[in-house]
Amino acid sequence: MNMKITGIIPARYGSTRFPGKPLALLDGRPMLLHVFEHASRSRLLTNLYTATESQKIKEACSSLSIPCLMTDPNHENPTSRLCEAAESIASDLYVMIGGDEPLLTGEDIDLVIQAALDRRKQENGLFVVNAMAPVFSPSEAMDATNIKVVCGENGRGLYTSRIPIPYPKGCLLYTSDAAD
């Protein structure tokens, strides 16, 4: 059986910390283009789309020949944007690829997909996969730009947060929006 594996790059223009981040230029090209090109090198993805709420991103995708799905602007996180996009695309597995991860390679994505396929053999109902890495230092744990994941014993993600889990009482959390 040939499995259909769809990559979706959630790309929100209206970020509170960095509005327009997917279109920010890196080496003269939009970050989203770097992400798309690297993800396109995956050997296991059969489809790849961007999912956005923004007409500006949709227009940029059109000019860059990136397939784009329009989604509701009221999503609270990339996962809910992916779920909406997935409703319009039949697939056996959906892979969320961070729109702000220009250094993620096709090989990285293939490693995550292969791990998901291996796990899928053990479990029924696997729907979405996402890469994660261990946090090694207190500064990484306290940095709100690093998303933390709490996993069950089986490695399945249970909860995500930008603040440390559990949060150390009496500590000041660093955010890029913090005032003096």
N, C-alpha and C positions, 0 to 999 in steps of 0.2 A: 504494500500500500504506500503510495506517495503521499507524504504529509505536507499540507500547506501551512507554512510558517510565515506570519506577517509581522514585520517590524513597523512600529508606529513611533514617530518622534513628536511628542507633545511640545509645542512651541508657542508659548503665550507671550504676546506683545505687552500686555498690561501688567507686567511684574511690578510689585511695589518697591523692590530693592533696586531694580535695574530695568526700567521700561525700555522696550525695544531690544532687549538682549539678543534674541535670535538673529537680528539683523546687524548687530555690532560687527564692525570689520576687524578681521584678524588677517594680517598679511594681505590687506586690500580686498578681502572677500568675506561675505557674511558668515558668521559662525555656523548658521544653519547649513550652509553649503558644505563646510568642512565635515560636519556631523553626517550629512547625507552621503557624501562621497566615501567616507570611511565605512559607514554602515553598508553601502552598496557592494563593498568588497567581501561581505559575508558570503560564504559558500552555502549556507543553510537557509537563509531567508529566501522566500519565493516572491514576496511582495514587500514594498517599503513605501510608507506614506508619512507625510507630516500632518499633524492634527492641530488646528489653531482656531482662535476666536477672531483673529485679526484680518481685515481686508488687506492691510499692508503686507502681512506675511504671505497671504494667498497670492497677491500680485507678484511678490518677489519669487515665490515658488514657481509660478507660471513662467516668469522670465528665465528661470534657471532650470526648467524642465523637471521640477520636483513634484510628484503627485501630492496633492493637498486635499485634505478633508476639512470642511468648516464645522466647528463645534460651538456649543453654547458658551457665551462669555462668562457664565456664572459658576463654572467649575472651581472647586476649592483646591484641587490638586491635580497633578498630571495623570494619576491613575484613573480618576473619574473622567477626564478628557479621553483617555485611551478607551475606557469602557464604552463611551458614547460612539467613538469612531468605530470600534469593533462591531457595533450593531449594524453597520452598513457594509461590512466586509466578512464574508464567510471564510473562516480559517480554522485549522486544528489547534493552533497555538499562536498567541500574540506576545510579542517581545517589545517591552517599553525601552526606548533608547533616549536617554536624556538629551534634550535639545541644546543643553549647555555643556556638553561633553565632547568637545572637538578633538580630543586626543584618544578617544575610544576607537579601537580598530575593529575591522571586520573579524579578525582572529579572536579578539576579546569577546565579541558578540557570539561567535561560533562556540566558544568555550561555555558560555552561559546557556546557550541553546542545547548543547550536548548534555550538560548537567541536568537541564530540565527534562530532556527526552529520557535520560536514564531514570530520573525520579518518577516520570510519568508511568514508567513500567511498574513501579511499586505502588503508586497511588492512582486513584480514579478522580477525574474532575479538575486536573491542573489546567488553569485558564491563562494566567499571565506569569511571565518570569521577569526578573529584574536583577541586575548584578549588584553585589554589595561586597564590601571589604572591611576587615577588622579595623577598629580604632585603637591606636597604640598609645597615644599620649593624652594627658589631661587637657592640653590646649586644643587638640582635635575634638575631644569630647565636649568642650565648652563652646566651641565655635559654632554659631547658629547657621553658618553656611554649609556645614556638614550635616547631612541627614543621618540620624541614627535609626537602626532597625533592631527591634527586639524579636528574637526568633524562638520558636519552640524547640524542643529536643530533636525534632525531626528536621530542623533547618528551615521550616516554613516561617515566613515573616508574619508576625502577629500585630505589630504596631510600629509606626514610624513617627519620628518627632525631630524637630530642629534643636530642641533643648535636650540636655543629658537625661537619660532614663536609668535609674531614678535621679531626680534633680537634687544636687547636694545643697541642703538647707544653708542659707546665709551666703551663698556665692553670687557674684555679679555675673550675669550672662553677657558675653560679648556679642553685639550685633552691629552690623554696618550702619544701622540707623540710630545707634545710641547717642544721646546728647551728653555734653560735658557736665 
